[in-house]
Amino acid sequence: MIRIASLILLLAALAALSGCSVFGIATKGELETAIQQEAVQQRELEASLADLSEELEASRADLAALDRRLRPRLASLDSALAENTEQVAAATRQWNAMQAALVLHLDSLSTEYRLLGRDVAVVREGITTVGAQAAKARVASRQAMQIHYETLIEERDRLLEQLEALDQRLQTWPTPADSTAAVPDGITAAARPEAGKIDIRVVTPEQPTVADGAGGS
């Protein structure tokens, strides 16, 4: 590198000398001054290059020391990065498992909800059926009670007719005088039936009442 710089300076000096000789203004003193300045500049350039070389060596030493100091930290960072990567992968696997479990749980809840809805529909249908049967039973019970009441009324009327017929027969029964004349001597008066002692009572069956509670249920 130093040789290249010297060659460049020498070429520049030759160009300057050739130029001066062309125009006829170059002198020996000026040439010597130029050569001395070139030598000074060359020494300064060599000193600068030496300083730069020393700085480069120092920089290389600093970089080597920095590399030695950073290697453990870089190794630690690599280890931490690998650990973080593993943790992220584990968290991702756990999250995927949780999502799968949540999906299964939601599917199970949906199935249970559908089954519960079906059971509720069955219960409602059963309640409706039972209500209809209860209504029919109430109607049938009312009809049966009405028929029983009408039967009792008919039985009462029949008994009243029989009682009226019996009363008419009793009215045509012989009088006590006729009975005394017709009674044999061996029968005492105490054994005779007393006239007008027959008690006729009319029994009226009660109207069947329909329970309000049964009708409202």
FIDO-501996 format. One record per residue (C-alpha): residue number from 1; residue in three letters; x, y, z. Coordinates in steps of 0.5 Angstrom, whole numbers, padded with zeros to 4 digits. Layout:
BEGIN
   pos   code       u       v       w
   NUM    ALA       X       Y       Z
...
This chain:
BEGIN
   pos   code       u       v       w
     1    MET    0000    0000    0000
     2    ILE    0006    0005    0002
     3    ARG    0009    0003   -0005
     4    ILE    0003    0005   -0009
     5    ALA    0002    0012   -0005
     6    SER    0010    0013   -0007
     7    LEU    0008    0011   -0014
     8    ILE    0002    0016   -0014
     9    LEU    0006    0021   -0012
    10    LEU    0012    0020   -0016
    11    LEU    0008    0020   -0022
    12    ALA    0005    0027   -0020
    13    ALA    0012    0030   -0019
    14    LEU    0014    0027   -0026
    15    ALA    0007    0030   -0029
    16    ALA    0009    0037   -0026
    17    LEU    0016    0037   -0028
    18    SER    0014    0035   -0035
    19    GLY    0008    0041   -0035
    20    CYS    0013    0046   -0032
    21    SER    0018    0044   -0038
    22    VAL    0013    0045   -0043
    23    PHE    0011    0052   -0041
    24    GLY    0019    0053   -0039
    25    ILE    0017    0056   -0032
    26    ALA    0020    0050   -0028
    27    THR    0027    0051   -0024
    28    LYS    0032    0047   -0020
    29    GLY    0030    0050   -0013
    30    GLU    0022    0049   -0014
    31    LEU    0024    0042   -0016
    32    GLU    0028    0040   -0010
    33    THR    0022    0044   -0006
    34    ALA    0017    0039   -0009
    35    ILE    0021    0033   -0008
    36    GLN    0022    0035   -0001
    37    GLN    0015    0036    0000
    38    GLU    0013    0030   -0003
    39    ALA    0018    0026    0002
    40    VAL    0015    0030    0008
    41    GLN    0008    0028    0005
    42    GLN    0010    0021    0004
    43    ARG    0013    0020    0011
    44    GLU    0006    0023    0014
    45    LEU    0003    0018    0010
    46    GLU    0007    0013    0013
    47    ALA    0006    0015    0020
    48    SER   -0002    0016    0018
    49    LEU   -0002    0009    0015
    50    ALA    0002    0006    0022
    51    ASP   -0003    0009    0026
    52    LEU   -0009    0007    0022
    53    SER   -0005    0000    0023
    54    GLU   -0005    0000    0030
    55    GLU   -0012    0003    0031
    56    LEU   -0014   -0003    0026
    57    GLU   -0010   -0008    0031
    58    ALA   -0013   -0005    0037
    59    SER   -0020   -0005    0034
    60    ARG   -0019   -0013    0032
    61    ALA   -0017   -0014    0039
    62    ASP   -0023   -0010    0042
    63    LEU   -0027   -0014    0037
    64    ALA   -0024   -0021    0039
    65    ALA   -0025   -0019    0047
    66    LEU   -0032   -0017    0045
    67    ASP   -0034   -0023    0042
    68    ARG   -0031   -0027    0048
    69    ARG   -0035   -0023    0052
    70    LEU   -0041   -0024    0048
    71    ARG   -0041   -0031    0047
    72    PRO   -0044   -0033    0054
    73    ARG   -0049   -0028    0053
    74    LEU   -0051   -0031    0046
    75    ALA   -0051   -0038    0048
    76    SER   -0055   -0036    0054
    77    LEU   -0060   -0032    0049
    78    ASP   -0060   -0038    0045
    79    SER   -0062   -0042    0050
    80    ALA   -0067   -0038    0053
    81    LEU   -0070   -0037    0046
    82    ALA   -0070   -0045    0045
    83    GLU   -0074   -0045    0052
    84    ASN   -0079   -0040    0050
    85    THR   -0080   -0043    0043
    86    GLU   -0081   -0050    0047
    87    GLN   -0086   -0046    0052
    88    VAL   -0090   -0043    0046
    89    ALA   -0090   -0049    0043
    90    ALA   -0093   -0052    0050
    91    ALA   -0098   -0047    0050
    92    THR   -0100   -0048    0043
    93    ARG   -0101   -0055    0044
    94    GLN   -0105   -0054    0051
    95    TRP   -0109   -0048    0048
    96    ASN   -0111   -0053    0042
    97    ALA   -0113   -0058    0047
    98    MET   -0117   -0053    0051
    99    GLN   -0121   -0051    0044
   100    ALA   -0122   -0059    0043
   101    ALA   -0125   -0060    0050
   102    LEU   -0129   -0054    0049
   103    VAL   -0132   -0056    0043
   104    LEU   -0133   -0063    0045
   105    HIS   -0136   -0060    0052
   106    LEU   -0141   -0055    0047
   107    ASP   -0143   -0061    0043
   108    SER   -0145   -0065    0049
   109    LEU   -0149   -0059    0052
   110    SER   -0152   -0059    0045
   111    THR   -0154   -0066    0045
   112    GLU   -0156   -0066    0053
   113    TYR   -0160   -0059    0051
   114    ARG   -0164   -0063    0045
   115    LEU   -0165   -0069    0049
   116    LEU   -0168   -0065    0055
   117    GLY   -0172   -0061    0050
   118    ARG   -0175   -0068    0047
   119    ASP   -0176   -0070    0054
   120    VAL   -0180   -0063    0056
   121    ALA   -0184   -0064    0050
   122    VAL   -0186   -0071    0052
   123    VAL   -0188   -0069    0059
   124    ARG   -0192   -0063    0056
   125    GLU   -0195   -0068    0051
   126    GLY   -0197   -0073    0057
   127    ILE   -0199   -0067    0061
   128    THR   -0204   -0065    0055
   129    THR   -0206   -0072    0055
   130    VAL   -0207   -0073    0062
   131    GLY   -0211   -0066    0062
   132    ALA   -0216   -0069    0057
   133    GLN   -0217   -0076    0060
   134    ALA   -0218   -0072    0067
   135    ALA   -0223   -0067    0063
   136    LYS   -0227   -0074    0060
   137    ALA   -0227   -0077    0067
   138    ARG   -0230   -0071    0070
   139    VAL   -0235   -0071    0064
   140    ALA   -0236   -0078    0065
   141    SER   -0237   -0077    0072
   142    ARG   -0242   -0071    0072
   143    GLN   -0246   -0076    0067
   144    ALA   -0246   -0082    0071
   145    MET   -0248   -0077    0077
   146    GLN   -0254   -0074    0073
   147    ILE   -0256   -0081    0071
   148    HIS   -0256   -0083    0078
   149    TYR   -0260   -0077    0080
   150    GLU   -0265   -0078    0075
   151    THR   -0265   -0086    0077
   152    LEU   -0266   -0084    0084
   153    ILE   -0272   -0079    0082
   154    GLU   -0275   -0084    0078
   155    GLU   -0275   -0089    0084
   156    ARG   -0278   -0084    0089
   157    ASP   -0283   -0083    0084
   158    ARG   -0284   -0090    0084
   159    LEU   -0284   -0091    0091
   160    LEU   -0289   -0085    0092
   161    GLU   -0294   -0088    0087
   162    GLN   -0294   -0094    0091
   163    LEU   -0295   -0090    0097
   164    GLU   -0301   -0087    0094
   165    ALA   -0303   -0094    0092
   166    LEU   -0302   -0096    0099
   167    ASP   -0306   -0090    0102
   168    GLN   -0312   -0091    0097
   169    ARG   -0312   -0099    0099
   170    LEU   -0312   -0096    0107
   171    GLN   -0317   -0092    0106
   172    THR   -0322   -0097    0103
   173    TRP   -0319   -0102    0109
   174    PRO   -0325   -0104    0114
   175    THR   -0327   -0099    0120
   176    PRO   -0326   -0101    0127
   177    ALA   -0333   -0103    0128
   178    ASP   -0333   -0107    0122
   179    SER   -0326   -0110    0125
   180    THR   -0329   -0111    0132
   181    ALA   -0335   -0115    0129
   182    ALA   -0330   -0119    0124
   183    VAL   -0325   -0121    0130
   184    PRO   -0326   -0128    0133
   185    ASP   -0327   -0128    0140
   186    GLY   -0320   -0131    0142
   187    ILE   -0317   -0124    0139
   188    THR   -0316   -0119    0144
   189    ALA   -0316   -0111    0143
   190    ALA   -0309   -0110    0144
   191    ALA   -0308   -0115    0138
   192    ARG   -0312   -0111    0133
   193    PRO   -0309   -0106    0129
   194    GLU   -0310   -0099    0130
   195    ALA   -0313   -0095    0125
   196    GLY   -0310   -0088    0123
   197    LYS   -0303   -0090    0125
   198    ILE   -0299   -0091    0119
   199    ASP   -0294   -0086    0118
   200    ILE   -0292   -0085    0111
   201    ARG   -0286   -0080    0109
   202    VAL   -0284   -0078    0103
   203    VAL   -0276   -0078    0102
   204    THR   -0273   -0073    0097
   205    PRO   -0266   -0075    0094
   206    GLU   -0261   -0069    0095
   207    GLN   -0259   -0066    0088
   208    PRO   -0252   -0068    0087
   209    THR   -0247   -0063    0087
   210    VAL   -0241   -0062    0083
   211    ALA   -0235   -0061    0086
   212    ASP   -0232   -0054    0084
   213    GLY   -0225   -0056    0086
   214    ALA   -0226   -0062    0081
   215    GLY   -0229   -0058    0075
   216    GLY   -0223   -0053    0076
   217    SER   -0217   -0058    0076
